[in-house]
Amino acid sequence: MKTYYTHSLGQKKSWQALDGDAQTDVVIVGAGITGCATAVELCERGFNVIVLEANTVGWGATGRNGGQVTGSLSGDQAMLKQLRKTHGADAEDFVWNLRWRGHDIIKNRIERYAIDCDLKTGHLFTAWTEKDLPEFQSMVDDAHQRGMEANVSYLTKDELHERLQTPLYEGAVLNTKNLHLHSLKLCVGEAMAAESLGCIFHENTKVTNIKTTNQQLVEVETPTGTVRAKHVVLAGNAYHRLLRQELAGYLFPAKLGNLVTKPLGDALCQQINRDDNAVYDSRMVLDYYRITQDGRLMFGGGTNYSGRDISDVAKILRPSLEATFPALKGVAIDFSWTGTAGIVINRIPMLGKVKERIYYAQGYSGHGMATSHILAEIMATAVAGENEDLNTFESFWRWRVPVPAAAGSAMVALGMKYYLLKEHLAGRA
Ligand SMILES: Cc1cc2nc3c(=O)[nH]c(=O)nc-3n(C[C@H](O)[C@H](O)[C@H](O)COP(=O)(O)OP(=O)(O)OC[C@H]3O[C@@H](n4cnc5c(N)ncnc54)[C@H](O)[C@@H]3O)c2cc1C
């Protein structure tokens, strides 16, 4: 699929498919941001790593997303509720650090490996209605108590409208610690960083089966060869169908759409989004957008929680785009596409061991850019023998829907309709 990201990637390195059998310390299944970030973490710790990717590096949600690196950790409230029972007052610190850890990993990695991924800073989290404002204010107060006065501020409606030329929203939280970037360039950059440390990548190599053969090794089968490894990391997220007996019923696919306009020119970009912030709003099914490095508007939304594809993304998203920025009425749209994100019912990202020696991380519920880096670090630490944070994630209670995937997605869709109805009744939709 041609997306803005593949269009603007520049010269892409490609990797040969697996041809024959191999043996290594760790085999990673899937080369999205989870797989590539885990590869870097493991190689930095001295492991030999092979990454097997069914399509091409970054082909999944990673190469199709909004490119926003936010501190809005999915499932944070559910995590806090459970952690308070076991960790007491430390629960708040655990979740707070988790919220921001991914940002530091990403920034350090970009710097250390000189990854050019159009990095910018600054997000506006916009209030759809006045009812959101008390919560926004308390979000800012919390951040200030945690020492983020320089990064986080509350904007009134007028202050927001000085920055965004839109009739929408009642106020906003400005956060200058949050990042936005070209997610495919970051992913490919991390793959190349891992490769520089000895990692071997194989594209167009779909893993068809994973078998534990004895106490020491796991066999990962593909049509063109088998890789034997001491450990496996499953990083296929919403796109993989492996180990269904253990994993089915936890993760549900949601389709999201993204479009990118023609280049708008510096003056128009500055007119509609003065400070070049990435923006997302406070609704359950939200709009999110940002200006790309070459001055186009990238605009996403239209989530379909039933997992069915969105037929004409540009047609569906155009009314929201034009309602957001009337100055862009009739603007030409150069690219549009869909992608699949993995949704977990209580929204707590899933991390743990499927069975001995087989790790997995998935289900970031639309917030994967920062979270994937945090979970990659935790998985690599666990492979190296330190399990504390992995155990904490494994201890989280998870909903498993004991029905076929399609019926599970229908339940998620139904649940979302319930929340949308609540938003509508509360005047938020
Ligand atoms: C449209 C859209 C917008 C989004 N916007 C944002 C955003 O702005 N900010 C944010 O934080 N998050 C966002 N997300 C979520 C984010 O993109 C994901 O959470 C993240 O990219 C997940 O990365 P991943 O590596 O785990 O999975 P993916 O990127 O989906 O990668 C999984 C890879 O595994 C491969 N694979 C699957 N099965 C196999 C197999 N059997 N063998 C080998 N390989 C296999 C696939 O080909 C794929 O390349 C968005 C998601 C979508 C779809």
The ligand as a Gaussian input file, in Angstrom:
#p B3LYP/6-31G(d) Opt

LIG

0 1
 C       -3.929000       4.618000      11.566000
 C       -3.227000       4.464000      12.883000
 C       -2.851000       5.597000      13.587000
 C       -2.153000       5.471000      14.795000
 N       -1.654000       6.607000      15.382000
 C       -0.831000       6.488000      16.451000
 C       -0.180000       7.639000      16.980000
 O       -0.293000       8.745000      16.464000
 N        0.583000       7.463000      18.078000
 C        0.774000       6.234000      18.660000
 O        1.467000       6.158000      19.679000
 N        0.199000       5.134000      18.139000
 C       -0.576000       5.216000      17.058000
 N       -1.131000       4.102000      16.504000
 C       -0.786000       2.791000      17.088000
 C        0.629000       2.356000      16.702000
 O        0.828000       2.535000      15.316000
 C        0.826000       0.882000      17.057000
 O        0.529000       0.700000      18.422000
 C        2.267000       0.440000      16.824000
 O        2.719000       0.811000      15.556000
 C        2.357000      -1.066000      16.996000
 O        3.640000      -1.476000      16.588000
 P        3.975000      -2.999000      16.508000
 O        5.368000      -3.113000      16.037000
 O        3.645000      -3.656000      17.793000
 O        2.961000      -3.596000      15.446000
 P        2.915000      -3.360000      13.826000
 O        3.536000      -2.070000      13.450000
 O        1.531000      -3.626000      13.432000
 O        3.910000      -4.485000      13.314000
 C        3.610000      -5.858000      13.350000
 C        4.454000      -6.504000      12.253000
 O        4.405000      -7.910000      12.425000
 C        4.383000      -8.503000      11.140000
 N        3.845000      -9.853000      11.269000
 C        2.586000     -10.206000      11.655000
 N        2.450000     -11.546000      11.633000
 C        3.659000     -12.054000      11.280000
 C        4.146000     -13.375000      11.084000
 N        3.351000     -14.451000      11.252000
 N        5.437000     -13.537000      10.708000
 C        6.249000     -12.456000      10.539000
 N        5.831000     -11.181000      10.688000
 C        4.556000     -10.981000      11.057000
 C        3.511000      -7.567000      10.319000
 O        3.758000      -7.723000       8.929000
 C        3.913000      -6.203000      10.854000
 O        4.937000      -5.603000      10.085000
 C       -1.879000       4.184000      15.336000
 C       -2.299000       3.041000      14.662000
 C       -2.960000       3.162000      13.433000
 C       -3.366000       1.918000      12.718000

